[in-house]
Amino acid sequence: MKVRSISGIVAFLLLATTLSAQVLVTNVVPPLGGHGETVFIKIYGGGFLPGGHPPASLSVKFNQTLSTAGPSAVVADNEIDISDVPAAATSGFIGVSINGGAFKLSPQPFIIVPTNMPYATNFSPTYENGADVIITGVHFQTANVTNVTFNGVRSASYFKNSDNKITVSVPAGAATGPFILQSQLGVTHNFSTLTNVITTATNFFIQPVITSFSPASGRAGTNVVLTGTNFFGISGITFGTVPATDLTISNNGTIRVTVPVGVSTGKISISPPNGTALSTETSTNDFKILPSIDSFSPNIGPTNTVITVLGSGLNEKSPHPDVTVGGGAAVTFGTISPGTLSFNVPANATSGPITVTTTNGSVTSSQVFYLPAAITNIAPTNGGIGTLVHISGNNFTNASAVAFNGITTSFVVTNNNHIGAVAPLGVTSGTISVATPFGMTNSAGLFYIAPTITDFTPTHGIPGTRVTINGTSFTNATAVAFNGTPAASFIVTNNGTLSAVVPDNVTSGKITVTAPGGTGQSATDFTLDTADLSIKVSDAPDPVFVGSNLVYSIVVTNAGPATALNVRFTNTLSQSVMLKSATISQGTLTTNSFPIVGSLGDMANQSSATISLTVTPLFSGMITNVASVGSDSIDQNTANNTATTATTVLPFPFLSITNLMSNDLVKISWPAPLSNFTLQFAGDLTNTWTNDTTPRTVSGTNISVIETTIGTARFYRLTN
């Protein structure tokens, strides 16, 4: 029993090895055949003899059509021989299955060729070399092949060696293209190499010939059309020694090709098809390279700057091409090659394009070389907004901006030496500047405009006070006055700032500044010193609950312009509050009096003092607080010397729950002034609170809702 058991295990292991053998199909020879023919097909691969033993079963399919071949067709581990093609087979992959395993497919499809049609699988040579062409395939005799045409030209010499071989001579006048096996059964049974899927060879090649090309000259990027014969299959085109990378074979006699970069004047050559011994075809005439400019650098610089131009055809004149920069002719050159040209900017150059002229033609750059600009004159030298100013100078080409003392404006570049510009809104006295690609240039002289006064400080004072005046166009100011009275003295700090001393006998009024462009006047008055006290009161929180702290914040401010002397403060609290604490930022407070009074002392211009009073409301309702301020100084605006604030005092928010002792109901109540509060409930204090939407009843001083005690216990709260 034990021996039989071990034997069974061994048999199982052998069977497992057999079933797991790797099956692979690598090739099928021949790759084609016809129905009903005795075709010896050899299928090559591996794993056909699993474990070195003949397979228990073999299945071979021709594109899903099962062959009658059995296991005996396996002649080696790497070969299966089949002697017929199934009658229902169609073109497609051959599949092999060993011992019921998965079908492994051939790498290429097997072609089903009708017995009354010829099929060529190869021909040699693939190009004209004076020898006959040998064509191999099938059905040459059975399909009654009568002749061979080369791209439509019928062969004059033709011999059908066998059903699988034809010898044919290349006819005179043949052109590169496919050949066709002509069948006696008509054109529907002809074979063309264009439809051959067994080999990649489709055309028979004839020596290419160039008869002409157009245009006869051009630059890198120019499309050239070559005319000739036998262009199909050519392997490349060169201009001189530079290969073209962009070409299209339109037909056997026409090619479009783009002139590559770096080409010099020279012949155009066509390389024969790859794999042939045909010769290179070269044009009779030269293709002339016109000069072109792709770019140059730098694009700005002074005279004698070295410029490097990149393009093509730049060396087509000896000893150097003619070059101008903005009309000035270059005289000093460096590198000269088809694609690169360097030279120095001449002394007579101006901002403008670069022009290169060779024996083949001339080209002007779309790019401009910029030299430093200069302003030599402006006219007129003064005016107002909208004045047309003529700016003279040089190298203004492509100026990007014109500014009057930094304020840009509209302008027109008339030519390289002249600009017309309009004095803009906001213009101030100062230089005129012109921005060009090279940089900014400024006028030597100034353009003057009437000054303006935007502000001054201090805005009040006494005689002898120094006032700083801000504005525009103060440069070279000649006079400053306070309400018509000349300033005691003044100093111009810059175009936008000056300082002046208030003279004796001055009165409140406007300040004026006079400069070369005119006179400017302040919008506001300079005033003599007076004080302006104001008081503001704020309360927090509002509303406030009974018994909670309420803070009154009181701010006393002196808006000046003079110091307020001996400032006094009073505050009248509501009688329904209790004062808890009081603070003051300066001076002293007396809190044991009614009203509360304080002494703030002198308050400087633009200074403030704060008083804080903390009280506790005793009753709900509306309470008011009144505060006022005064001083020994003249206050021309007393309307802001008193401030009043009103505060809403709410009762303490509490809930009252009453058991109604009937129908399992309870009444939940809270103070009526808290009508905008929301009643919420939750199952326990960790759950989400939910708004209670039970209708409310207002009775006396309370709001109430009726709830049931049936069900889950609830917690209630008021929220605002």
C-alpha positions in Angstrom: 0.0 0.0 0.0 2.8 2.4 0.8 4.5 1.7 -2.5 1.4 2.4 -4.5 0.8 5.6 -2.5 4.3 6.8 -3.3 3.9 5.9 -7.0 0.7 7.9 -7.1 2.5 10.9 -5.7 5.3 10.5 -8.3 2.7 10.2 -11.1 1.0 13.3 -9.8 4.2 15.3 -9.8 5.0 14.1 -13.4 1.5 15.2 -14.5 1.9 18.5 -12.8 5.3 19.0 -14.5 3.7 18.1 -17.9 0.8 20.5 -17.4 3.0 23.3 -16.4 5.4 23.1 -19.3 5.9 26.5 -21.0 4.5 26.6 -24.6 5.8 29.3 -26.9 5.3 30.0 -30.7 8.1 32.0 -32.3 7.6 31.6 -36.1 5.5 30.0 -38.8 7.0 28.9 -42.1 5.7 29.6 -44.7 3.7 32.6 -43.5 0.9 32.1 -46.1 -1.0 29.4 -47.9 -4.2 28.6 -49.8 -7.3 26.5 -49.0 -7.1 22.9 -50.3 -3.4 23.1 -50.9 -0.9 20.7 -49.6 1.2 23.2 -47.7 3.9 21.9 -45.4 3.6 24.4 -42.5 6.2 24.4 -39.9 5.4 25.9 -36.5 8.4 26.7 -34.5 8.6 27.5 -30.8 9.1 25.5 -27.6 7.4 23.3 -24.9 5.8 21.1 -27.5 7.1 17.9 -25.8 6.2 18.5 -22.1 8.6 16.6 -19.9 10.3 15.2 -23.1 7.2 13.1 -23.9 4.7 13.4 -26.8 1.6 15.4 -25.7 -1.6 13.7 -24.9 -3.4 16.2 -27.1 -2.6 18.9 -29.6 -4.9 21.7 -30.9 -3.9 24.1 -33.7 -6.2 26.9 -34.8 -6.0 29.1 -37.9 -7.6 32.4 -36.7 -10.0 30.4 -34.4 -10.6 27.7 -37.1 -9.4 24.3 -35.7 -7.0 22.2 -37.7 -7.3 18.4 -38.0 -3.7 18.0 -36.8 -3.2 15.6 -33.9 -0.4 14.9 -31.4 1.6 13.1 -34.1 2.2 16.5 -35.8 4.6 17.3 -33.0 8.0 16.3 -34.4 10.3 18.0 -31.8 10.0 20.1 -28.7 10.4 23.1 -30.9 8.6 22.1 -34.1 5.1 21.1 -35.3 4.5 20.1 -38.9 1.1 20.5 -40.5 0.3 19.5 -44.1 -3.0 21.3 -44.8 -4.8 24.6 -44.3 -8.4 24.2 -42.9 -11.1 25.0 -45.6 -12.8 27.6 -43.4 -9.6 29.2 -42.2 -9.2 33.0 -42.6 -6.2 35.2 -42.3 -5.1 35.7 -38.7 -2.8 34.4 -36.0 -2.1 30.7 -35.5 -2.7 29.3 -32.0 -1.2 26.2 -30.4 -2.6 24.4 -27.3 -0.7 21.4 -25.7 -2.6 19.1 -23.4 -5.6 21.4 -23.2 -3.5 24.4 -22.0 -4.0 28.0 -23.1 -3.6 28.8 -26.8 -0.2 30.5 -27.6 -0.4 32.7 -30.7 2.1 33.2 -33.4 3.9 36.6 -33.5 2.7 37.3 -37.0 -0.6 36.5 -38.8 -0.8 33.7 -41.3 -2.1 34.9 -44.6 -4.8 32.9 -46.5 -4.1 33.4 -50.2 -6.8 32.2 -52.7 -5.3 29.6 -55.1 -6.3 31.8 -58.1 -4.3 34.8 -56.9 -0.5 35.4 -56.9 1.3 36.6 -53.8 4.8 37.9 -53.6 6.7 37.5 -50.4 10.0 39.0 -51.4 12.0 40.5 -54.3 15.7 41.1 -54.9 17.4 43.4 -55.6 15.0 46.2 -54.4 16.6 48.8 -56.7 17.8 49.0 -60.3 21.4 47.8 -60.7 21.4 46.4 -64.2 20.5 42.9 -63.1 17.2 41.0 -63.3 14.8 41.0 -60.4 14.0 37.7 -58.7 10.5 37.7 -57.2 9.5 34.9 -54.8 6.0 34.0 -53.6 3.1 31.6 -54.3 0.6 30.8 -57.1 2.7 32.4 -59.9 1.7 29.5 -62.3 -1.6 28.5 -60.7 -2.8 32.1 -60.8 -1.6 32.5 -64.4 0.7 35.5 -63.8 1.2 37.0 -67.3 3.7 39.9 -66.6 5.1 42.3 -64.1 4.8 46.1 -64.3 7.1 48.5 -62.5 5.1 51.5 -61.3 2.9 51.1 -64.3 5.6 50.3 -66.9 5.4 46.7 -68.3 8.5 44.6 -68.2 9.9 43.6 -71.7 11.6 40.4 -70.4 9.7 38.1 -68.1 10.2 34.4 -67.1 8.1 32.4 -64.8 10.5 29.9 -63.2 8.0 28.1 -61.1 4.9 28.5 -59.0 7.1 30.3 -56.4 9.6 32.2 -58.5 9.7 34.8 -61.4 12.7 36.4 -63.1 12.0 39.8 -64.6 14.1 42.6 -66.2 13.5 46.3 -65.3 11.9 48.0 -68.2 13.2 51.2 -69.7 11.4 54.3 -68.3 10.5 52.6 -65.1 10.1 54.9 -62.1 10.4 54.3 -58.4 7.2 52.7 -57.1 5.4 49.4 -56.5 5.4 46.5 -59.0 2.3 44.5 -59.9 2.0 40.8 -60.8 -0.6 40.8 -63.6 -2.9 37.8 -63.7 -4.6 36.4 -66.7 -7.8 36.3 -64.6 -8.0 40.2 -64.7 -7.2 43.1 -62.4 -9.2 41.8 -59.5 -6.6 38.9 -59.3 -3.5 41.1 -59.7 -1.1 41.5 -56.8 0.6 44.8 -55.8 3.5 45.1 -53.4 1.6 48.0 -51.8 -0.7 45.5 -50.2 2.0 43.0 -49.1 1.8 42.4 -45.4 4.5 39.7 -45.3 7.5 41.9 -46.0 8.0 45.7 -45.6 9.4 46.0 -49.1 6.8 47.9 -51.2 8.6 49.9 -53.8 11.3 49.1 -56.4 13.7 52.0 -56.5 15.2 53.8 -59.5 18.0 56.4 -59.4 16.5 59.8 -58.2 17.0 62.8 -60.5 16.7 66.6 -59.8 15.5 68.6 -62.7 14.9 72.0 -61.0 14.1 73.7 -57.7 12.2 76.8 -56.7 12.8 79.4 -55.4 16.4 79.7 -56.4 17.3 81.6 -53.2 16.1 81.9 -49.7 16.9 81.9 -46.0 16.8 79.3 -43.2 13.2 78.3 -42.9 12.4 78.9 -46.6 10.3 76.2 -48.2 11.9 74.9 -51.5 10.1 72.7 -54.0 12.3 70.2 -55.8 11.1 68.8 -59.2 12.5 65.6 -60.7 11.9 61.8 -60.8 12.0 58.8 -58.5 11.8 60.7 -55.2 9.8 58.0 -53.3 11.9 56.4 -50.6 14.8 58.8 -50.6 16.7 58.8 -47.3 17.5 62.6 -47.0 18.3 66.0 -48.5 21.3 68.2 -47.8 22.0 71.8 -48.6 25.7 71.8 -49.1 26.7 69.6 -46.1 23.9 70.5 -43.8 21.0 67.9 -43.7 17.4 69.1 -43.9 15.1 67.9 -41.1 11.8 69.0 -42.5 10.8 67.6 -45.9 7.7 66.2 -47.5 7.6 63.9 -50.5 4.5 65.1 -52.2 4.7 62.6 -55.1 7.4 60.7 -57.1 8.4 63.9 -58.8 7.9 66.6 -56.1 9.5 67.3 -52.7 9.0 70.2 -50.4 11.9 70.8 -48.1 12.7 73.5 -45.5 16.2 75.2 -45.7 18.0 74.3 -42.5 19.9 76.6 -40.2 23.7 77.2 -40.8 23.6 76.7 -44.6 25.8 78.5 -47.1 25.2 78.9 -50.8 25.7 75.6 -52.5 24.2 72.5 -54.3 21.2 70.6 -53.1 21.8 66.8 -52.8 19.3 63.9 -52.5 20.5 60.7 -50.8 19.2 57.4 -52.3 16.9 55.1 -50.4 18.4 53.2 -47.5 19.6 49.7 -48.4 20.3 50.5 -52.0 23.5 51.2 -53.8 22.0 54.0 -55.9 24.1 57.2 -56.0 23.5 60.6 -54.5 21.8 63.1 -56.8 23.1 66.7 -56.8 21.5 69.8 -58.3 23.3 71.5 -61.2 22.7 75.0 -59.8 23.5 76.4 -56.4 20.8 77.4 -54.0 21.7 80.9 -52.9 21.3 81.8 -49.3 19.9 85.2 -48.6 21.0 86.8 -45.4 18.6 86.5 -42.4 18.7 87.8 -38.9 17.2 85.6 -36.2 18.4 87.7 -33.3 21.3 89.9 -32.0 22.7 90.8 -28.6 23.1 92.9 -26.8 20.2 95.1 -27.9 21.4 98.2 -26.0 24.8 99.9 -25.6 26.9 102.9 -26.4 29.1 103.3 -29.5 31.9 100.7 -29.9 29.7 98.0 -28.3 30.3 94.6 -29.8 27.1 93.2 -31.3 26.7 89.5 -32.2 24.1 88.7 -34.9 22.7 85.2 -35.3 21.1 84.2 -38.5 22.0 82.6 -41.8 23.9 83.6 -45.0 25.8 86.2 -43.1 29.2 85.5 -44.8 28.1 85.7 -48.5 30.3 88.7 -49.3 34.1 89.2 -49.0 35.8 90.5 -47.0 32.6 91.2 -44.9 29.0 92.1 -45.5 27.8 95.7 -45.4 26.3 96.5 -41.9 24.5 99.6 -40.7 23.1 100.3 -37.2 20.3 102.9 -37.4 21.9 104.1 -40.6 25.5 104.3 -39.3 27.9 102.0 -41.2 30.0 99.5 -39.2 33.7 99.5 -39.9 35.1 97.1 -37.4 34.3 93.3 -37.7 35.0 90.2 -35.6 33.5 86.8 -36.3 32.1 86.2 -39.9 30.4 82.9 -40.5 27.1 81.7 -42.1 25.3 81.8 -38.8 27.2 84.4 -36.8 28.4 87.9 -37.4 30.0 90.3 -34.9 31.0 93.9 -35.3 31.4 97.2 -33.3 28.7 99.9 -33.1 30.0 102.8 -35.2 30.4 106.3 -33.9 27.7 107.6 -36.2 25.1 105.0 -35.2 21.7 105.9 -33.9 18.9 103.8 -32.3 17.4 101.7 -35.0 17.4 98.3 -36.7 20.5 96.5 -38.0 20.8 95.9 -41.8 23.1 93.3 -43.3 23.8 93.3 -47.1 25.5 90.5 -49.0 26.0 89.7 -52.6 22.8 87.7 -52.5 20.6 90.3 -50.9 19.8 92.5 -47.9 17.9 92.0 -44.6 16.9 94.4 -41.9 16.2 93.2 -38.3 12.8 93.5 -36.8 14.7 94.1 -33.5 16.1 97.6 -32.7 19.5 98.4 -31.2 19.2 101.2 -28.7 21.9 103.8 -27.9 21.8 106.2 -24.9 19.2 108.9 -25.4 19.8 112.6 -24.6 17.6 115.7 -24.2 19.2 118.8 -25.6 16.3 121.3 -25.3 12.7 121.8 -24.1 10.3 124.5 -25.2 8.5 126.3 -23.6 10.1 126.1 -20.2 7.0 126.9 -18.2 3.2 126.5 -18.4 0.2 124.8 -17.0 -1.6 121.4 -17.3 -2.1 120.6 -21.0 0.8 122.7 -22.3 2.4 121.1 -25.4 6.1 120.8 -24.8 8.6 120.1 -27.6 11.5 117.9 -26.5 14.6 117.8 -28.7 17.5 115.4 -28.5 18.6 112.1 -30.0 17.9 108.3 -29.9 14.2 108.7 -28.9 13.2 105.7 -31.0 10.6 103.5 -29.2 10.6 105.7 -26.1 8.3 104.1 -23.6 7.5 107.0 -21.3 7.8 110.8 -20.8 7.5 112.2 -17.3 7.3 115.8 -16.0 9.1 115.6 -12.6 8.1 112.0 -12.3 4.5 112.3 -13.5 4.0 110.3 -16.8 2.1 111.8 -19.6 0.9 111.3 -23.2 3.5 111.8 -25.9 4.3 111.2 -29.6 7.7 110.3 -30.9 7.9 112.3 -34.1 11.3 110.8 -35.0 14.5 109.7 -33.4 15.3 113.3 -32.5 11.9 114.8 -31.4 9.1 114.2 -29.0 5.9 116.2 -28.4 4.5 115.8 -24.8 1.6 117.3 -22.9 2.1 118.6 -19.3 0.0 116.1 -17.3 -2.5 116.4 -14.5 -0.6 116.7 -11.3 2.5 118.2 -13.0 5.0 119.9 -10.8 8.1 122.0 -11.5 11.1 119.9 -12.3 13.0 118.1 -15.0 11.5 116.3 -18.0 12.6 112.7 -18.4 12.3 110.3 -21.3 12.5 106.6 -20.9 13.9 104.5 -23.7 14.9 100.8 -23.9 18.4 101.9 -23.0 17.3 103.8 -19.9 16.2 107.1 -18.6 17.5 110.6 -19.6 16.7 113.9 -18.0 16.6 117.5 -19.2 19.2 119.8 -17.9 16.7 122.7 -17.5 13.5 122.7 -15.5 9.9 123.0 -16.7 8.1 125.3 -14.2 4.4 125.3 -13.2 2.4 127.3 -10.6 3.0 126.0 -7.1 0.2 124.3 -5.1 -0.1 124.1 -1.3 -1.5 120.7 -0.1 -1.1 121.3 3.7 0.9 123.1 6.3 1.8 122.5 10.0 1.1 123.7 12.5 -2.2 125.0 11.2 -2.4 127.6 13.9 0.0 129.6 16.1 1.3 133.0 17.1 3.7 135.4 15.5 7.2 133.8 15.4 5.8 130.3 14.9 7.7 128.4 12.1 5.2 126.8 9.7 6.2 123.9 7.5 4.3 124.1 4.1 3.9 121.1 1.9 2.8 121.2 -1.8 4.3 121.2 -5.2 6.5 123.3 -7.5 8.3 125.3 -4.7 11.6 125.2 -6.5 13.1 128.7 -6.8 10.1 130.2 -4.8 10.4 134.0 -4.5 7.8 134.8 -1.8 5.6 133.4 1.0 2.7 135.3 2.7 0.2 134.7 5.6 -3.2 136.2 4.6 -1.3 138.8 2.5 1.3 139.6 5.0 4.8 138.6 3.9 6.4 135.9 6.0 9.2 137.1 8.4 11.5 134.6 6.5 11.3 131.4 4.6 13.5 128.5 3.4 12.8 126.2 0.4 13.7 122.7 1.5 12.8 121.0 -1.8 10.2 121.1 -4.5 7.5 120.0 -2.2 8.4 121.5 1.2 9.3 124.9 2.6 9.2 126.5 6.0 8.1 130.1 6.8 8.0 132.2 10.0 4.6 133.7 11.0 5.0 137.6 10.8 3.8 140.2 13.3 0.3 141.7 12.9 -0.9 138.6 11.1 -4.5 137.6 10.9 -6.1 134.3 10.3 -6.3 133.5 6.5 -4.8 131.8 3.5 -1.0 131.1 3.0 0.4 131.9 -0.5 3.6 130.8 -2.2 5.0 132.5 -5.3 7.5 130.8 -7.7 8.7 131.1 -11.4 5.5 129.3 -12.6 3.0 131.5 -10.7 1.4 131.7 -7.2 -0.3 129.0 -5.2 -2.8 129.4 -2.3 -3.7 127.1 0.6 -7.2 125.7 0.7 -7.5 126.3 4.4 -6.7 129.2 6.7 -3.8 129.5 9.1 -5.5 130.5 12.4 -4.5 132.1 15.6 -4.5 129.8 18.6 -7.8 128.9 20.3 -8.8 125.8 22.2 -11.6 123.3 21.2 -12.5 120.9 23.9 -14.8 117.9 23.3 -16.1 115.0 25.4 -17.2 111.5 24.4 -18.9 108.9 26.7 -19.3 105.2 25.9 -20.9 102.4 28.1 -20.1 98.7 28.2 -21.8 96.3 28.3 -25.1 97.6 26.9 -27.5 96.0 27.8 -26.3 95.1 31.3 -27.9 92.9 34.0 -29.0 94.1 37.4 -26.1 93.7 39.8 -23.5 93.4 37.1 -20.6 95.9 36.5 -21.3 98.8 34.0 -18.2 100.8 32.9 -18.5 104.4 31.6 -15.4 105.3 29.5 -15.1 109.1 29.1 -12.6 110.7 26.8 -11.8 114.5 26.9 -9.9 115.8 23.9 -8.4 119.2 23.0 -8.5 119.7 19.2 -6.6 123.0 19.7 -5.0 124.6 18.1 -4.0 126.2 21.4 -3.4 124.6 24.8 -6.6 124.5 26.9 -6.0 125.9 30.4 -7.4 124.6 33.7 -9.7 122.0 32.2 -12.7 120.9 34.4 -14.8 117.8 34.2 -18.3 116.9 35.7 -20.3 113.6 35.5 -23.8 113.1 36.6 -24.7 109.4 37.3 -28.2 107.9 37.5 -29.4 107.7 41.1 -30.3 104.0 40.5 -26.6 102.9 40.2 -23.9 102.5 42.9 -20.4 103.8 42.1 -17.8 101.0 42.7 -14.5 102.6 41.3 -13.2 105.5 39.4 -9.9 106.3 37.6 -8.5 109.3 35.7 -5.4 109.4 33.3 -4.4 112.9 34.5 -5.5 115.4 37.2 -7.7 114.5 40.2 -11.3 113.3 40.8 -13.8 114.0 43.6 -16.2 111.0 43.8 -18.0 111.8 47.1 -20.0 114.5 45.5 -23.0 114.6 43.2 -22.2 115.1 40.4 -18.6 113.7 40.3 -16.1 116.5 39.5 -12.5 116.4 38.3 -9.6 118.8 37.5 -7.5 117.8 34.4 -5.1 120.7 34.5 -3.8 122.2 31.3 -4.3 120.1 28.1 -2.0 120.5 25.2 -3.2 120.7 21.6 -4.3 117.3 20.2 -4.0 115.7 23.7 -6.6 113.5 25.4 -7.5 112.4 28.9 -9.6 109.4 29.9 -11.9 108.8 32.9 -13.3 105.4 33.8 -16.3 105.0 36.1 -17.4 101.5 37.2 -21.0 101.3 38.6 -23.5 98.6 39.5 -27.2 99.1 38.3 -29.7 98.4 41.1 -32.9 98.2 39.1 -33.9 97.2 35.6 -34.9 99.8 33.1 -33.2 102.6 31.2 -30.5 104.8 32.9 -28.6 107.8 31.6 -25.2 109.3 32.3 -24.3 112.9 31.5 -20.7 114.3 31.3 -19.4 117.8 30.4 -16.1 119.6 30.2 -14.9 123.2 30.2 -11.7 125.3 30.7 -10.4 128.8 31.2 -9.5 129.1 27.5 -11.7 130.4 24.7 -13.6 127.5 23.1 -15.2 128.5 19.9 -17.1 125.3 19.6 -19.1 124.4 22.8 -21.5 122.1 21.0 -19.2 119.1 21.7 -18.6 120.0 25.4 -21.4 117.7 26.7 -22.1 114.0 26.1 -25.0 111.8 27.2 -25.3 108.0 27.0 -28.3 105.8 27.8 -28.0 102.1 28.9 -30.6 99.4 29.1 -30.6 97.4 32.4 -32.1 93.9 32.2 -33.3 91.8 35.2 -31.1 88.9 36.1 -31.9 85.9 33.7 -33.3 83.1 35.8 -35.7 80.2 35.1 -38.6 79.3 37.4 -40.1 75.8 37.1 -43.5 75.3 38.8 -45.2 71.9 39.1 -48.9 72.4 38.0 -49.9 69.3 40.0 -52.3 68.1 37.2 -52.0 66.3 33.8 -48.2 65.9 34.4 -47.5 69.5 33.4 -45.0 72.1 34.6 -44.7 75.8 33.9 -41.3 77.3 33.1 -41.1 81.1 33.6 -38.5 83.9 33.2 -38.6 87.7 33.3 -40.6 89.4 30.6 -37.9 92.0 29.6 -35.9 89.0 28.4 -38.4 88.3 25.6 -35.6 88.1 23.0 -33.9 85.2 24.9 -34.3 81.6 23.7 -35.4 78.7 25.8 -33.5 75.5 25.1 -33.6 71.9 26.5 -31.4 68.8 26.4 -31.7 65.2 27.6 -28.6 65.6 29.7 -25.9 68.2 30.1 -23.7 66.4 27.5 -26.2 66.4 24.7 -26.8 69.0 22.1 -29.2 71.8 23.2 -32.4 72.2 21.2 -34.6 75.3 20.9 -37.9 75.0 22.7 -40.7 76.0 20.2 -43.6 75.7 22.7 -45.8 78.8 22.5 -45.0 81.5 25.0 -47.4 83.3 27.3 -46.7 86.7 28.7 -48.4 87.3 32.1 -47.5 90.4 34.2 -43.7 90.6 34.5 -43.0 87.0 33.3 -42.9 84.9 30.2 -43.9 81.2 30.5 -44.3 78.0 28.6 -46.2 74.8 29.6 -44.3 71.5 29.3 -45.2 67.9 30.1 -43.2 65.8 32.5 -44.0 62.6 30.6 -41.1 61.0 28.8 -37.3 61.5 29.2 -36.1 64.0 31.7 -35.0 67.4 30.4 -32.7 70.2 31.4 -33.6 73.8 30.4 -31.6 77.0 29.9 -32.0 80.6 28.6 -29.6 81.8 25.9 -29.1 85.1 24.2 
